Amino acid sequence: MCGSPQGPGTPPDRPAPGAARPGRRQLLAAGGAGLALGLAGEVRTPPAASAAPATPPAAPGNRPARLELVLLGTRAGPPPVPDRAGISTALIVDGHIYLVDCGRASVSQFARAGLTYDAVRAIFLTHLHIDHTADYYHYFVLGGCDDARGPLGSRGPVDVYGPGPAGGLPPVFGSGSAAVISPSDPTPGTRAMTEYCHRAHAYSSNLFRRDSGQPDVTTLMDVHEIQLPASCPADHTRTAPAMRPFTVMSDDRVHVTAVLVPHGPVFPSFAFRFDTAYGSVTFSGDTTYTDNLVDLAQETDLLIHEAVNVRGSSLPPALHDHLLQSHVEVQQVGRIAQRAGARKLVLSHLADFTRPRLDPHRWQSWARDGYRGPVVVGEDLQRIVLRR
C-alpha cells in the first residue's frame, strides 16, 4: 500500500491554499502568532498549576491501575504559555512507563505527577521539532541523578525510539534564502541529536561523575532510529505516502506500531499505537488529515489527537493555510475519530489562535461534531485510567 497514489484525506470544507506565501518572519509580525505547531475510562482532574506535587491516585485495595495515561503537557509549541507545559504524555502499563514526546517542562511535570524515573522503560519521539524534544535530554542528565526512589536508567538503559535523519531540507517558506545551521549535518536524526547533547553537556556531566559519583550519562539510553519498511518510498520530498502500520518495538507489556503522518515539511513524522493486554492507545503526533492515521487507529480504545482552532482568527491567509497543512482543526477531529472507530477521543497538543486561553467546553462541543464517543479536552497532569 505504501507508495500508492492515494494522498492524505482532506475534508471537503478545508480552505484552499492561500495565493500569497510571504516568509515566516513577515507572517509572525502580521499575525502576532507563532508558527507553533508541532474503553470508557476514569478521568481525574489535574491539580491547579500552583498546587503541591501530585501523587498517583489510590486505587481500590491500593491496587494500581493496569493501564493509565498521564498528560504531562498539552500545549502545542514552541511559544511558551504560563498555564500549560509542552507536549508530553506518560503511558503506564502495569507500573512501567512509556513516554511519548518530551516537550518543555516535561521533566518537572513528571515529578509533579508523582511518577518515578526508574519506572521509565522507553521514550518515543514522534518527530524532532523542539516543542517535542526540549526536555528529552533532561530526562537523562536530571532524571538520571540520585533519587531515593531510583534514578532513570537504574534498571538498565532506557530505549529511545525516534526519527532518523531527514536527508534534506525543504525550500524556504515563501521566498528568499536562509542560512543553514550546522551545514556539515543540517538534518540530524535522533542518534546524532543525542550525541550532540552529550558533547554540549560534557563539562557538567564530567564534573558530576567526579564530585558526586553520577553514572555515565552515555550509558543510560539505547537509541533506535525508526527504520521505514523497504516498500515505503518516503523521503523529505514525499513525507507521508499511503502506508500500512509497521512494528516499531515489542516487549512483554506493549506492542508498538507506527505510520508516517504529514506534518508540513517535517520528515519523518510518526503516529504511534500501543497495544496492551488491557487495551490500545493511539497517538496522532503532529499531523494534518491522513488515511494513514485512520488505519493505524482502527478500533483503538483511546485516540490522543492534536488539534488547533483558527476559525474566527485574524491570521494572514498564508499562515492560516500553513497551519492547516500541518495540523487538524478541532472542528474536524471528531470525524477522524469516528472513521477510526476510536472508543474515546482525548485532545492534546492544543492551540487556539483566537484567544489567549482556549474554552474547553467550546472545544469539546466542536470535537463532538461527527463523533459518537466521549471527548476529553486534555489538561496538564490529567490522569485517564483505562483499566484497573
C-alpha positions as CSV (number, residue, x, y, z in Angstrom):
1,M,0.0,0.0,0.0
2,C,2.9,2.3,0.7
3,G,3.6,4.4,-2.4
4,S,0.1,4.2,-3.8
5,P,-1.1,7.4,-5.5
6,Q,-3.7,8.0,-2.7
7,G,-2.8,11.1,-0.7
8,P,-3.9,12.4,2.7
9,G,-7.7,12.5,3.1
10,T,-8.9,16.1,3.0
11,P,-12.3,17.2,4.3
12,P,-14.4,18.9,1.7
13,D,-14.6,22.2,3.7
14,R,-10.9,22.6,4.1
15,P,-9.8,26.1,2.9
16,A,-8.0,26.3,-0.4
17,P,-4.3,27.2,-0.2
18,G,-3.6,30.9,0.0
19,A,-2.2,32.6,-3.1
20,A,0.4,34.6,-1.3
21,R,3.2,32.9,0.5
22,P,5.3,35.5,2.4
23,G,8.1,34.5,4.7
24,R,7.6,33.2,8.2
25,R,9.0,36.4,9.8
26,Q,6.5,38.5,7.9
27,L,3.7,36.2,8.9
28,L,4.7,36.3,12.6
29,A,4.8,40.1,12.5
30,A,1.4,40.3,10.7
31,G,-0.4,37.6,12.6
32,G,1.1,38.0,16.1
33,A,1.1,34.2,16.5
34,G,3.9,31.7,16.4
35,L,4.1,29.1,13.7
36,A,3.6,26.7,16.5
37,L,2.7,23.6,15.9
38,G,4.3,20.8,16.3
39,L,-13.0,1.9,26.5
40,A,-14.6,4.5,28.6
41,G,-12.0,5.4,31.2
42,E,-11.8,7.1,34.5
43,V,-10.7,10.7,34.2
44,R,-9.1,12.5,37.1
45,T,-9.0,16.3,37.1
46,P,-5.5,17.7,37.4
47,P,-4.4,19.9,40.2
48,A,-4.0,23.7,39.8
49,A,-0.7,24.9,38.4
50,S,0.4,26.2,41.8
51,A,-0.7,23.1,43.7
52,A,1.7,20.8,45.6
53,P,3.2,17.9,43.6
54,A,0.7,15.4,42.6
55,T,0.8,11.8,43.8
56,P,-0.7,8.8,42.0
57,P,-4.4,8.3,42.9
58,A,-5.1,5.4,45.2
59,A,-7.0,2.5,43.6
60,P,-9.5,0.3,45.5
61,G,-7.5,-2.0,47.7
62,N,-4.3,0.0,46.9
63,R,-4.2,-1.8,43.6
64,P,-2.5,0.4,40.9
65,A,-4.1,0.9,37.5
66,R,-3.1,-1.6,34.9
67,L,-3.3,0.9,32.1
68,E,-3.2,4.6,32.7
69,L,-2.4,7.8,30.8
70,V,-0.9,10.9,32.4
71,L,-1.0,14.1,30.3
72,L,2.2,15.7,31.4
73,G,1.9,18.6,29.0
74,T,-0.8,19.5,26.5
75,R,0.4,22.7,24.8
76,A,1.4,23.0,21.2
77,G,4.6,25.0,20.7
78,P,7.1,26.3,20.5
79,P,6.0,29.6,22.2
80,P,5.8,29.1,25.9
81,V,2.5,29.8,27.8
82,P,2.1,30.1,31.5
83,D,-0.8,27.7,32.0
84,R,0.3,24.7,30.0
85,A,3.5,22.7,29.7
86,G,4.8,21.5,26.3
87,I,3.5,18.3,24.8
88,S,4.4,15.1,26.6
89,T,2.5,12.0,27.7
90,A,3.3,9.1,30.0
91,L,1.6,5.8,29.2
92,I,1.7,3.5,32.3
93,V,1.3,-0.3,31.8
94,D,1.5,-2.4,35.0
95,G,3.6,0.3,36.6
96,H,6.0,0.6,33.6
97,I,6.2,4.0,31.9
98,Y,6.5,4.7,28.2
99,L,7.0,8.4,27.4
100,V,5.7,9.8,24.2
101,D,7.4,13.2,23.4
102,C,9.3,15.3,25.9
103,G,8.3,18.9,25.4
104,R,9.1,22.0,27.5
105,A,8.9,21.3,31.3
106,S,8.1,17.6,30.8
107,V,10.7,16.5,33.5
108,S,9.2,18.9,36.0
109,Q,5.7,17.7,35.2
110,F,6.8,14.1,35.5
111,A,7.9,14.9,39.1
112,R,4.7,16.8,39.9
113,A,2.7,13.8,38.8
114,G,4.5,11.7,41.4
115,L,6.0,9.3,38.8
116,T,9.3,7.6,39.4
117,Y,12.2,7.8,36.9
118,D,13.3,4.2,37.4
119,A,9.9,3.1,36.0
120,V,10.6,4.6,32.6
121,R,11.2,1.8,30.1
122,A,11.2,3.7,26.8
123,I,10.9,7.1,25.2
124,F,9.2,7.7,21.8
125,L,9.7,10.8,19.8
126,T,7.1,11.5,17.1
127,H,9.3,14.0,15.3
128,L,12.2,16.3,16.1
129,H,10.6,19.7,16.4
130,I,11.9,21.4,19.5
131,D,8.5,21.6,21.2
132,H,8.6,17.7,21.3
133,T,12.2,17.3,22.3
134,A,13.0,20.2,24.6
135,D,13.2,18.1,27.7
136,Y,14.4,14.8,26.1
137,Y,18.0,15.0,27.2
138,H,16.9,16.4,30.6
139,Y,15.4,13.1,31.5
140,F,18.9,11.6,31.4
141,V,21.1,14.4,32.9
142,L,18.5,15.3,35.6
143,G,16.3,12.2,36.0
144,G,19.4,10.1,35.9
145,C,20.8,11.8,39.0
146,D,20.5,10.3,42.5
147,D,16.8,9.7,43.5
148,A,15.8,7.9,46.7
149,R,13.2,6.1,44.6
150,G,15.6,5.1,41.9
151,P,17.1,7.3,39.1
152,L,16.3,6.9,35.5
153,G,18.3,4.1,33.9
154,S,19.0,2.3,37.2
155,R,17.3,-0.8,35.8
156,G,19.3,-0.7,32.6
157,P,19.4,1.7,29.6
158,V,16.2,3.3,28.5
159,D,15.3,2.5,25.0
160,V,14.7,5.6,22.8
161,Y,12.8,5.3,19.5
162,G,12.8,8.3,17.2
163,P,13.2,9.5,13.7
164,G,16.3,9.1,11.6
165,P,17.9,12.0,9.7
166,A,15.6,13.7,7.2
167,G,18.2,13.6,4.4
168,G,17.4,17.1,3.1
169,L,15.9,20.5,3.9
170,P,12.7,21.9,2.3
171,P,12.7,25.1,0.3
172,V,12.5,28.3,2.3
173,F,8.9,29.1,3.2
174,G,7.6,31.8,0.9
175,S,10.6,33.1,-0.9
176,G,14.2,34.1,-0.4
177,S,17.0,32.2,1.3
178,A,18.0,31.1,4.8
179,A,21.4,30.4,6.3
180,V,22.0,26.7,7.2
181,I,22.9,25.9,10.7
182,S,25.5,23.1,11.0
183,P,26.0,22.7,7.3
184,S,28.0,19.5,7.8
185,D,25.0,17.9,9.4
186,P,21.9,20.1,8.9
187,T,19.2,17.4,9.4
188,P,20.5,15.1,12.3
189,G,18.3,12.2,13.4
190,T,17.7,11.1,17.0
191,R,21.1,9.3,17.3
192,A,23.1,12.3,16.2
193,M,20.9,14.7,18.3
194,T,21.7,12.6,21.4
195,E,25.4,12.6,20.7
196,Y,25.5,16.3,20.2
197,C,23.7,16.7,23.6
198,H,26.4,14.5,25.1
199,R,29.1,16.8,23.8
200,A,27.2,20.0,24.7
201,H,26.8,18.9,28.3
202,A,30.1,17.1,28.6
203,Y,31.6,19.5,31.2
204,S,28.6,19.3,33.5
205,S,28.4,15.5,33.2
206,N,32.2,15.1,33.7
207,L,32.0,17.2,36.9
208,F,29.0,15.3,38.3
209,R,30.8,12.0,37.7
210,R,33.8,13.2,39.6
211,D,32.3,15.1,42.6
212,S,29.1,13.1,43.2
213,G,29.6,9.7,41.5
214,Q,26.8,10.2,39.0
215,P,26.6,7.5,36.3
216,D,28.0,7.9,32.8
217,V,25.0,9.6,31.0
218,T,26.0,8.0,27.7
219,T,25.2,4.6,29.2
220,L,21.6,5.5,30.3
221,M,20.0,5.3,26.9
222,D,19.9,2.9,23.9
223,V,18.9,5.0,20.8
224,H,17.0,3.3,18.0
225,E,16.3,5.3,14.8
226,I,13.0,4.0,13.4
227,Q,13.5,2.3,10.1
228,L,10.8,2.6,7.5
229,P,9.7,-0.5,5.6
230,A,11.6,-1.1,2.4
231,S,8.4,-0.9,0.4
232,C,7.8,2.7,1.5
233,P,9.4,5.2,-0.8
234,A,9.2,8.2,1.6
235,D,11.7,10.9,1.9
236,H,11.9,14.6,2.7
237,T,10.2,15.5,-0.6
238,R,7.4,12.9,-0.1
239,T,6.9,12.8,3.6
240,A,3.8,10.5,4.2
241,P,2.7,8.3,1.3
242,A,-0.1,5.9,2.0
243,M,1.2,3.0,4.0
244,R,0.3,0.2,6.3
245,P,1.2,0.3,10.0
246,F,4.6,-1.4,10.8
247,T,6.1,-2.6,14.0
248,V,8.5,-0.3,16.0
249,M,9.1,-2.5,19.1
250,S,7.5,-5.1,21.3
251,D,8.2,-6.3,24.9
252,D,6.1,-8.3,27.3
253,R,3.8,-5.3,28.0
254,V,3.3,-3.4,24.8
255,H,3.4,-3.9,21.0
256,V,4.1,-0.6,19.3
257,T,3.3,0.2,15.6
258,A,3.6,3.4,13.6
259,V,2.8,5.1,10.4
260,L,4.2,8.3,8.8
261,V,1.9,11.3,9.0
262,P,2.0,14.6,7.1
263,H,3.2,17.4,9.2
264,G,4.1,20.2,6.8
265,P,7.7,19.7,5.6
266,V,8.8,17.6,8.5
267,F,10.2,14.2,7.8
268,P,10.0,11.7,9.4
269,S,6.9,12.4,11.5
270,F,5.2,9.5,13.2
271,A,2.0,8.5,14.8
272,F,2.2,5.6,17.3
273,R,-0.1,2.9,18.5
274,F,0.4,0.9,21.8
275,D,-1.4,-2.4,22.1
276,T,-1.5,-3.9,25.5
277,A,-3.4,-6.8,27.3
278,Y,-5.7,-4.1,28.7
279,G,-6.5,-2.0,25.7
280,S,-4.9,0.1,23.0
281,V,-3.8,3.8,22.9
282,T,-3.0,5.7,19.7
283,F,-1.1,9.0,19.5
284,S,-1.6,11.0,16.4
285,G,1.6,13.0,16.7
286,D,1.6,16.3,14.8
287,T,-0.4,15.7,11.6
288,T,-2.9,17.1,9.1
289,Y,-5.6,14.8,7.6
290,T,-4.4,11.4,6.6
291,D,-5.8,8.0,6.0
292,N,-2.6,6.5,7.5
293,L,-3.7,7.6,10.9
294,V,-7.2,6.3,10.4
295,D,-5.8,2.9,9.5
296,L,-3.4,2.9,12.5
297,A,-6.1,3.9,15.0
298,Q,-8.8,1.4,13.9
299,E,-10.9,0.4,16.9
300,T,-8.4,1.9,19.3
301,D,-9.7,2.3,22.9
302,L,-8.2,5.8,23.2
303,L,-7.1,8.2,20.5
304,I,-4.9,11.1,21.6
305,H,-5.2,13.6,18.8
306,E,-3.7,17.1,18.3
307,A,-6.0,20.0,17.4
308,V,-5.9,23.7,16.6
309,N,-8.6,26.4,16.3
310,V,-8.1,29.0,13.6
311,R,-11.7,29.8,12.8
312,G,-12.5,33.5,13.6
313,S,-8.8,34.3,13.9
314,S,-7.2,37.3,12.1
315,L,-4.3,35.2,10.8
316,P,-2.9,36.1,7.3
317,P,-4.3,33.7,4.7
318,A,-0.9,32.1,4.0
319,L,-0.3,31.5,7.7
320,H,-3.8,30.1,8.0
321,D,-3.1,27.7,5.1
322,H,0.3,26.7,6.5
323,L,-1.2,25.7,9.8
324,L,-3.8,23.5,8.1
325,Q,-1.1,21.8,6.1
326,S,0.5,20.8,9.4
327,H,-2.4,20.3,11.8
328,V,-6.1,19.3,12.2
329,E,-8.8,21.8,13.2
330,V,-10.7,20.9,16.4
331,Q,-13.9,21.2,14.4
332,Q,-12.8,18.3,12.2
333,V,-11.0,16.0,14.6
334,G,-14.2,14.2,15.7
335,R,-14.8,12.9,12.2
336,I,-11.3,11.4,12.2
337,A,-12.0,9.6,15.4
338,Q,-15.4,8.3,14.1
339,R,-13.8,7.0,10.9
340,A,-11.2,5.2,13.0
341,G,-13.8,3.7,15.3
342,A,-12.0,5.1,18.3
343,R,-13.8,4.4,21.6
344,K,-12.7,7.6,23.2
345,L,-11.1,10.8,22.0
346,V,-8.6,12.9,24.0
347,L,-7.4,16.2,22.6
348,S,-3.9,17.3,23.3
349,H,-1.2,19.4,21.7
350,L,-3.7,22.3,21.7
351,A,-3.5,25.8,20.3
352,D,-6.3,28.4,19.9
353,F,-5.4,31.3,17.6
354,T,-8.4,33.3,18.5
355,R,-7.9,33.8,22.3
356,P,-5.1,33.5,24.9
357,R,-6.8,30.6,26.7
358,L,-9.0,28.0,25.0
359,D,-12.5,27.4,26.2
360,P,-12.7,23.6,27.0
361,H,-16.5,23.5,26.8
362,R,-16.5,25.0,23.3
363,W,-13.6,22.8,22.2
364,Q,-15.4,19.7,23.5
365,S,-18.6,20.7,21.6
366,W,-16.6,21.2,18.4
367,A,-14.8,17.9,18.7
368,R,-18.1,16.0,19.2
369,D,-19.2,17.1,15.7
370,G,-19.4,13.9,13.7
371,Y,-18.2,11.7,16.6
372,R,-20.4,9.5,18.8
373,G,-17.9,8.7,21.5
374,P,-16.8,10.6,24.6
375,V,-14.4,13.5,24.2
376,V,-11.9,14.8,26.7
377,V,-10.2,18.2,26.2
378,G,-6.8,17.4,27.9
379,E,-5.4,19.4,30.8
380,D,-1.9,19.2,32.2
381,L,-1.4,16.4,34.8
382,Q,-4.8,14.9,33.9
383,R,-4.9,11.1,34.5
384,I,-7.0,8.8,32.5
385,V,-7.4,5.3,33.7
386,L,-8.4,2.7,31.1
387,R,-8.1,-0.4,33.2
388,R,-7.9,-1.1,36.9
